[in-house]
Amino acid sequence: MMARILLLIILIVLLYVIGKRFMAFLNAKEQQNHAATKVKDENIVQCQLCGTHIPESESTLLDEKIVCKQQPCKH
């Protein structure tokens, strides 16, 4: 009788741990998908000085030309 109760407690704890890890895995997967979607929604532009294709958030206007905000740009 005592062995059954102990086995039941171990089984419940094991299911809890597995369930918690599975939920953490699903949450991480959802955040990864959300981040990938966020990047996909951003426009890609070409630096008019060096020709590099970059996300719009990494570009800036210089004399009405789209250029790389990050250095080194080949200009």
Sine and cosine of phi, psi and omega as CSV:
sin_phi,cos_phi,sin_psi,cos_psi,sin_omega,cos_omega
0.00,0.00,-0.71,0.70,-0.01,-1.00
-0.91,0.42,-0.58,0.82,0.02,-1.00
-0.91,0.40,-0.61,0.79,0.03,-1.00
-0.91,0.42,-0.67,0.74,0.01,-1.00
-0.91,0.42,-0.69,0.72,0.03,-1.00
-0.89,0.46,-0.68,0.74,0.05,-1.00
-0.89,0.46,-0.65,0.76,0.03,-1.00
-0.90,0.44,-0.67,0.74,0.03,-1.00
-0.90,0.44,-0.70,0.72,0.02,-1.00
-0.89,0.46,-0.66,0.75,0.02,-1.00
-0.89,0.45,-0.67,0.74,0.01,-1.00
-0.91,0.42,-0.70,0.72,0.02,-1.00
-0.90,0.44,-0.68,0.74,0.01,-1.00
-0.89,0.46,-0.70,0.71,0.04,-1.00
-0.90,0.44,-0.61,0.79,0.04,-1.00
-0.89,0.45,-0.73,0.68,-0.02,-1.00
-0.90,0.44,-0.70,0.71,0.02,-1.00
-0.89,0.45,-0.69,0.73,0.02,-1.00
-0.89,0.45,-0.66,0.75,0.01,-1.00
-0.91,0.41,-0.67,0.74,0.04,-1.00
-0.92,0.40,-0.62,0.78,0.02,-1.00
-0.90,0.44,-0.67,0.75,0.03,-1.00
-0.91,0.41,-0.62,0.78,0.05,-1.00
-0.90,0.43,-0.63,0.77,0.04,-1.00
-0.89,0.45,-0.71,0.70,0.02,-1.00
-0.90,0.44,-0.63,0.78,0.01,-1.00
-0.91,0.42,-0.69,0.73,0.02,-1.00
-0.90,0.43,-0.65,0.76,0.01,-1.00
-0.89,0.45,-0.67,0.75,0.01,-1.00
-0.90,0.43,-0.67,0.74,0.03,-1.00
-0.91,0.42,-0.61,0.79,0.02,-1.00
-0.91,0.42,-0.69,0.72,0.03,-1.00
-0.90,0.43,-0.63,0.78,0.02,-1.00
-0.90,0.43,-0.67,0.74,0.01,-1.00
-0.91,0.42,-0.64,0.77,0.01,-1.00
-0.91,0.40,-0.63,0.78,0.03,-1.00
-0.91,0.40,-0.63,0.77,0.00,-1.00
-0.89,0.46,-0.66,0.76,0.01,-1.00
-0.93,0.36,-0.61,0.80,-0.03,-1.00
-0.91,0.40,-0.47,0.88,-0.05,-1.00
-0.97,0.23,-0.22,0.98,-0.07,-1.00
-1.00,0.06,0.66,-0.75,0.02,-1.00
-0.95,0.32,0.57,-0.82,0.09,-1.00
-0.97,-0.23,0.76,-0.65,0.00,-1.00
-0.84,-0.54,0.28,-0.96,0.00,-1.00
-0.94,-0.35,0.76,-0.65,0.09,-1.00
-0.91,0.42,0.80,-0.60,-0.06,-1.00
-0.98,0.17,-0.08,1.00,0.04,-1.00
-0.98,-0.18,-0.69,0.72,-0.05,-1.00
-0.94,-0.35,-0.23,0.97,0.06,-1.00
1.00,0.06,0.02,1.00,-0.01,-1.00
-0.95,0.31,0.68,-0.73,0.09,-1.00
-1.00,0.02,0.82,-0.58,-0.06,-1.00
-0.68,-0.74,0.38,-0.93,0.12,-0.99
-0.90,0.44,0.51,-0.86,-0.06,-1.00
-0.86,0.52,-0.53,0.85,-0.01,-1.00
-0.94,0.35,-0.31,0.95,0.01,-1.00
-0.99,-0.16,0.23,0.97,0.00,-1.00
-0.90,-0.44,0.27,-0.96,0.05,-1.00
-0.55,-0.83,0.27,-0.96,0.03,-1.00
-0.99,-0.12,0.76,-0.65,0.06,-1.00
-0.73,-0.68,0.93,-0.37,-0.08,-1.00
0.80,0.60,0.73,0.68,0.01,-1.00
0.88,0.48,0.39,0.92,0.09,-1.00
-0.89,-0.46,0.61,-0.79,0.08,-1.00
-0.98,0.18,0.84,-0.54,-0.02,-1.00
-0.73,-0.69,0.27,-0.96,0.04,-1.00
-0.91,0.42,0.73,-0.69,0.09,-1.00
-0.99,0.17,-0.59,0.81,-0.02,-1.00
-0.99,0.13,0.59,-0.81,0.09,-1.00
-0.99,-0.11,0.48,-0.88,0.06,1.00
-1.00,-0.02,0.78,-0.62,0.19,-0.98
-0.99,-0.15,0.51,-0.86,-0.11,-0.99
-0.97,0.23,0.21,0.98,0.01,-1.00
-1.00,-0.08,0.00,0.00,0.00,0.00
